[in-house]
């Protein structure tokens, strides 16, 4: 399923933004879920900073994205 989204990263929003910029440079489409922002919009605040963002890519780009993340220090990779 090429349209299936797969999680490649979970962690801080700052790191997720950096990862997304690297993915964009490599022509990989992505989606970032920012749980802190989502909770504020919903009217409550998530109490954590660690794990507040998740990056997803399409299944067809998963292997390439994982290779890119493997080269990044301190990336918490989802398997």
Chimera marker file (.cmm) of the C-alpha trace (Angstrom):
<marker_set name="trace">
<marker id="1" x="0.000" y="0.000" z="0.000" r="1" g="1" b="0" radius="0.5"/>
<marker id="2" x="1.833" y="3.054" z="-1.263" r="1" g="1" b="0" radius="0.5"/>
<marker id="3" x="-0.541" y="5.486" z="0.484" r="1" g="1" b="0" radius="0.5"/>
<marker id="4" x="-0.015" y="3.872" z="3.878" r="1" g="1" b="0" radius="0.5"/>
<marker id="5" x="1.791" y="6.116" z="6.370" r="1" g="1" b="0" radius="0.5"/>
<marker id="6" x="4.576" y="4.640" z="8.475" r="1" g="1" b="0" radius="0.5"/>
<marker id="7" x="6.050" y="6.174" z="11.609" r="1" g="1" b="0" radius="0.5"/>
<marker id="8" x="9.762" y="6.868" z="11.377" r="1" g="1" b="0" radius="0.5"/>
<marker id="9" x="10.409" y="9.166" z="14.338" r="1" g="1" b="0" radius="0.5"/>
<marker id="10" x="8.937" y="10.033" z="17.706" r="1" g="1" b="0" radius="0.5"/>
<marker id="11" x="10.465" y="12.663" z="19.942" r="1" g="1" b="0" radius="0.5"/>
<marker id="12" x="10.860" y="16.380" z="20.346" r="1" g="1" b="0" radius="0.5"/>
<marker id="13" x="9.193" y="18.760" z="17.918" r="1" g="1" b="0" radius="0.5"/>
<marker id="14" x="12.518" y="20.514" z="17.291" r="1" g="1" b="0" radius="0.5"/>
<marker id="15" x="14.114" y="17.242" z="16.154" r="1" g="1" b="0" radius="0.5"/>
<marker id="16" x="11.015" y="16.398" z="14.100" r="1" g="1" b="0" radius="0.5"/>
<marker id="17" x="11.330" y="19.737" z="12.300" r="1" g="1" b="0" radius="0.5"/>
<marker id="18" x="15.009" y="19.055" z="11.579" r="1" g="1" b="0" radius="0.5"/>
<marker id="19" x="14.219" y="15.555" z="10.292" r="1" g="1" b="0" radius="0.5"/>
<marker id="20" x="11.455" y="16.961" z="8.091" r="1" g="1" b="0" radius="0.5"/>
<marker id="21" x="13.888" y="19.446" z="6.543" r="1" g="1" b="0" radius="0.5"/>
<marker id="22" x="16.309" y="16.611" z="5.744" r="1" g="1" b="0" radius="0.5"/>
<marker id="23" x="13.493" y="14.524" z="4.270" r="1" g="1" b="0" radius="0.5"/>
<marker id="24" x="12.358" y="17.482" z="2.181" r="1" g="1" b="0" radius="0.5"/>
<marker id="25" x="15.900" y="17.996" z="0.864" r="1" g="1" b="0" radius="0.5"/>
<marker id="26" x="15.814" y="14.368" z="-0.275" r="1" g="1" b="0" radius="0.5"/>
<marker id="27" x="12.427" y="14.669" z="-1.980" r="1" g="1" b="0" radius="0.5"/>
<marker id="28" x="10.552" y="12.576" z="0.584" r="1" g="1" b="0" radius="0.5"/>
<marker id="29" x="7.027" y="13.637" z="1.521" r="1" g="1" b="0" radius="0.5"/>
<marker id="30" x="6.224" y="13.539" z="5.231" r="1" g="1" b="0" radius="0.5"/>
<marker id="31" x="3.629" y="14.353" z="7.863" r="1" g="1" b="0" radius="0.5"/>
<marker id="32" x="4.393" y="15.731" z="11.320" r="1" g="1" b="0" radius="0.5"/>
<marker id="33" x="1.909" y="15.298" z="14.166" r="1" g="1" b="0" radius="0.5"/>
<marker id="34" x="2.581" y="17.795" z="16.931" r="1" g="1" b="0" radius="0.5"/>
<marker id="35" x="0.731" y="16.415" z="19.953" r="1" g="1" b="0" radius="0.5"/>
<marker id="36" x="1.428" y="19.462" z="22.138" r="1" g="1" b="0" radius="0.5"/>
<marker id="37" x="-0.176" y="21.785" z="19.591" r="1" g="1" b="0" radius="0.5"/>
<marker id="38" x="-3.065" y="19.370" z="18.989" r="1" g="1" b="0" radius="0.5"/>
<marker id="39" x="-3.812" y="19.251" z="22.715" r="1" g="1" b="0" radius="0.5"/>
<marker id="40" x="-3.782" y="23.046" z="22.997" r="1" g="1" b="0" radius="0.5"/>
<marker id="41" x="-6.223" y="23.350" z="20.094" r="1" g="1" b="0" radius="0.5"/>
<marker id="42" x="-8.437" y="20.766" z="21.790" r="1" g="1" b="0" radius="0.5"/>
<marker id="43" x="-8.483" y="22.858" z="24.975" r="1" g="1" b="0" radius="0.5"/>
<marker id="44" x="-6.055" y="20.986" z="27.202" r="1" g="1" b="0" radius="0.5"/>
<marker id="45" x="-2.268" y="20.845" z="27.416" r="1" g="1" b="0" radius="0.5"/>
<marker id="46" x="-0.163" y="17.733" z="27.153" r="1" g="1" b="0" radius="0.5"/>
<marker id="47" x="2.297" y="17.783" z="30.032" r="1" g="1" b="0" radius="0.5"/>
<marker id="48" x="5.331" y="16.383" z="28.265" r="1" g="1" b="0" radius="0.5"/>
<marker id="49" x="7.917" y="17.696" z="25.897" r="1" g="1" b="0" radius="0.5"/>
<marker id="50" x="9.591" y="14.347" z="25.175" r="1" g="1" b="0" radius="0.5"/>
<marker id="51" x="7.664" y="12.458" z="22.535" r="1" g="1" b="0" radius="0.5"/>
<marker id="52" x="5.436" y="15.370" z="21.601" r="1" g="1" b="0" radius="0.5"/>
<marker id="53" x="5.917" y="14.993" z="17.829" r="1" g="1" b="0" radius="0.5"/>
<marker id="54" x="5.845" y="12.120" z="15.372" r="1" g="1" b="0" radius="0.5"/>
<marker id="55" x="7.050" y="12.030" z="11.772" r="1" g="1" b="0" radius="0.5"/>
<marker id="56" x="5.395" y="9.785" z="9.198" r="1" g="1" b="0" radius="0.5"/>
<marker id="57" x="6.321" y="8.986" z="5.593" r="1" g="1" b="0" radius="0.5"/>
<marker id="58" x="4.581" y="7.036" z="2.857" r="1" g="1" b="0" radius="0.5"/>
<marker id="59" x="5.360" y="3.312" z="2.845" r="1" g="1" b="0" radius="0.5"/>
<marker id="60" x="7.049" y="3.621" z="-0.559" r="1" g="1" b="0" radius="0.5"/>
<marker id="61" x="9.588" y="6.075" z="0.957" r="1" g="1" b="0" radius="0.5"/>
<marker id="62" x="10.065" y="4.244" z="4.266" r="1" g="1" b="0" radius="0.5"/>
<marker id="63" x="13.343" y="2.441" z="3.460" r="1" g="1" b="0" radius="0.5"/>
<marker id="64" x="14.978" y="5.572" z="2.073" r="1" g="1" b="0" radius="0.5"/>
<marker id="65" x="13.820" y="7.644" z="5.061" r="1" g="1" b="0" radius="0.5"/>
<marker id="66" x="15.147" y="5.053" z="7.504" r="1" g="1" b="0" radius="0.5"/>
<marker id="67" x="18.549" y="5.087" z="5.778" r="1" g="1" b="0" radius="0.5"/>
<marker id="68" x="18.630" y="8.862" z="6.190" r="1" g="1" b="0" radius="0.5"/>
<marker id="69" x="17.695" y="8.594" z="9.879" r="1" g="1" b="0" radius="0.5"/>
<marker id="70" x="20.324" y="5.919" z="10.458" r="1" g="1" b="0" radius="0.5"/>
<marker id="71" x="22.926" y="8.505" z="9.480" r="1" g="1" b="0" radius="0.5"/>
<marker id="72" x="21.584" y="11.059" z="11.978" r="1" g="1" b="0" radius="0.5"/>
<marker id="73" x="23.006" y="10.940" z="15.506" r="1" g="1" b="0" radius="0.5"/>
<marker id="74" x="20.584" y="10.537" z="18.442" r="1" g="1" b="0" radius="0.5"/>
<marker id="75" x="17.503" y="9.877" z="16.287" r="1" g="1" b="0" radius="0.5"/>
<marker id="76" x="14.990" y="7.646" z="18.058" r="1" g="1" b="0" radius="0.5"/>
<marker id="77" x="13.873" y="5.422" z="15.218" r="1" g="1" b="0" radius="0.5"/>
<marker id="78" x="10.578" y="3.543" z="15.173" r="1" g="1" b="0" radius="0.5"/>
<marker id="79" x="10.748" y="-0.036" z="13.879" r="1" g="1" b="0" radius="0.5"/>
<link id1="1" id2="2" r="1" g="1" b="0" radius="0.2"/>
<link id1="2" id2="3" r="1" g="1" b="0" radius="0.2"/>
<link id1="3" id2="4" r="1" g="1" b="0" radius="0.2"/>
<link id1="4" id2="5" r="1" g="1" b="0" radius="0.2"/>
<link id1="5" id2="6" r="1" g="1" b="0" radius="0.2"/>
<link id1="6" id2="7" r="1" g="1" b="0" radius="0.2"/>
<link id1="7" id2="8" r="1" g="1" b="0" radius="0.2"/>
<link id1="8" id2="9" r="1" g="1" b="0" radius="0.2"/>
<link id1="9" id2="10" r="1" g="1" b="0" radius="0.2"/>
<link id1="10" id2="11" r="1" g="1" b="0" radius="0.2"/>
<link id1="11" id2="12" r="1" g="1" b="0" radius="0.2"/>
<link id1="12" id2="13" r="1" g="1" b="0" radius="0.2"/>
<link id1="13" id2="14" r="1" g="1" b="0" radius="0.2"/>
<link id1="14" id2="15" r="1" g="1" b="0" radius="0.2"/>
<link id1="15" id2="16" r="1" g="1" b="0" radius="0.2"/>
<link id1="16" id2="17" r="1" g="1" b="0" radius="0.2"/>
<link id1="17" id2="18" r="1" g="1" b="0" radius="0.2"/>
<link id1="18" id2="19" r="1" g="1" b="0" radius="0.2"/>
<link id1="19" id2="20" r="1" g="1" b="0" radius="0.2"/>
<link id1="20" id2="21" r="1" g="1" b="0" radius="0.2"/>
<link id1="21" id2="22" r="1" g="1" b="0" radius="0.2"/>
<link id1="22" id2="23" r="1" g="1" b="0" radius="0.2"/>
<link id1="23" id2="24" r="1" g="1" b="0" radius="0.2"/>
<link id1="24" id2="25" r="1" g="1" b="0" radius="0.2"/>
<link id1="25" id2="26" r="1" g="1" b="0" radius="0.2"/>
<link id1="26" id2="27" r="1" g="1" b="0" radius="0.2"/>
<link id1="27" id2="28" r="1" g="1" b="0" radius="0.2"/>
<link id1="28" id2="29" r="1" g="1" b="0" radius="0.2"/>
<link id1="29" id2="30" r="1" g="1" b="0" radius="0.2"/>
<link id1="30" id2="31" r="1" g="1" b="0" radius="0.2"/>
<link id1="31" id2="32" r="1" g="1" b="0" radius="0.2"/>
<link id1="32" id2="33" r="1" g="1" b="0" radius="0.2"/>
<link id1="33" id2="34" r="1" g="1" b="0" radius="0.2"/>
<link id1="34" id2="35" r="1" g="1" b="0" radius="0.2"/>
<link id1="35" id2="36" r="1" g="1" b="0" radius="0.2"/>
<link id1="36" id2="37" r="1" g="1" b="0" radius="0.2"/>
<link id1="37" id2="38" r="1" g="1" b="0" radius="0.2"/>
<link id1="38" id2="39" r="1" g="1" b="0" radius="0.2"/>
<link id1="39" id2="40" r="1" g="1" b="0" radius="0.2"/>
<link id1="40" id2="41" r="1" g="1" b="0" radius="0.2"/>
<link id1="41" id2="42" r="1" g="1" b="0" radius="0.2"/>
<link id1="42" id2="43" r="1" g="1" b="0" radius="0.2"/>
<link id1="43" id2="44" r="1" g="1" b="0" radius="0.2"/>
<link id1="44" id2="45" r="1" g="1" b="0" radius="0.2"/>
<link id1="45" id2="46" r="1" g="1" b="0" radius="0.2"/>
<link id1="46" id2="47" r="1" g="1" b="0" radius="0.2"/>
<link id1="47" id2="48" r="1" g="1" b="0" radius="0.2"/>
<link id1="48" id2="49" r="1" g="1" b="0" radius="0.2"/>
<link id1="49" id2="50" r="1" g="1" b="0" radius="0.2"/>
<link id1="50" id2="51" r="1" g="1" b="0" radius="0.2"/>
<link id1="51" id2="52" r="1" g="1" b="0" radius="0.2"/>
<link id1="52" id2="53" r="1" g="1" b="0" radius="0.2"/>
<link id1="53" id2="54" r="1" g="1" b="0" radius="0.2"/>
<link id1="54" id2="55" r="1" g="1" b="0" radius="0.2"/>
<link id1="55" id2="56" r="1" g="1" b="0" radius="0.2"/>
<link id1="56" id2="57" r="1" g="1" b="0" radius="0.2"/>
<link id1="57" id2="58" r="1" g="1" b="0" radius="0.2"/>
<link id1="58" id2="59" r="1" g="1" b="0" radius="0.2"/>
<link id1="59" id2="60" r="1" g="1" b="0" radius="0.2"/>
<link id1="60" id2="61" r="1" g="1" b="0" radius="0.2"/>
<link id1="61" id2="62" r="1" g="1" b="0" radius="0.2"/>
<link id1="62" id2="63" r="1" g="1" b="0" radius="0.2"/>
<link id1="63" id2="64" r="1" g="1" b="0" radius="0.2"/>
<link id1="64" id2="65" r="1" g="1" b="0" radius="0.2"/>
<link id1="65" id2="66" r="1" g="1" b="0" radius="0.2"/>
<link id1="66" id2="67" r="1" g="1" b="0" radius="0.2"/>
<link id1="67" id2="68" r="1" g="1" b="0" radius="0.2"/>
<link id1="68" id2="69" r="1" g="1" b="0" radius="0.2"/>
<link id1="69" id2="70" r="1" g="1" b="0" radius="0.2"/>
<link id1="70" id2="71" r="1" g="1" b="0" radius="0.2"/>
<link id1="71" id2="72" r="1" g="1" b="0" radius="0.2"/>
<link id1="72" id2="73" r="1" g="1" b="0" radius="0.2"/>
<link id1="73" id2="74" r="1" g="1" b="0" radius="0.2"/>
<link id1="74" id2="75" r="1" g="1" b="0" radius="0.2"/>
<link id1="75" id2="76" r="1" g="1" b="0" radius="0.2"/>
<link id1="76" id2="77" r="1" g="1" b="0" radius="0.2"/>
<link id1="77" id2="78" r="1" g="1" b="0" radius="0.2"/>
<link id1="78" id2="79" r="1" g="1" b="0" radius="0.2"/>
</marker_set>
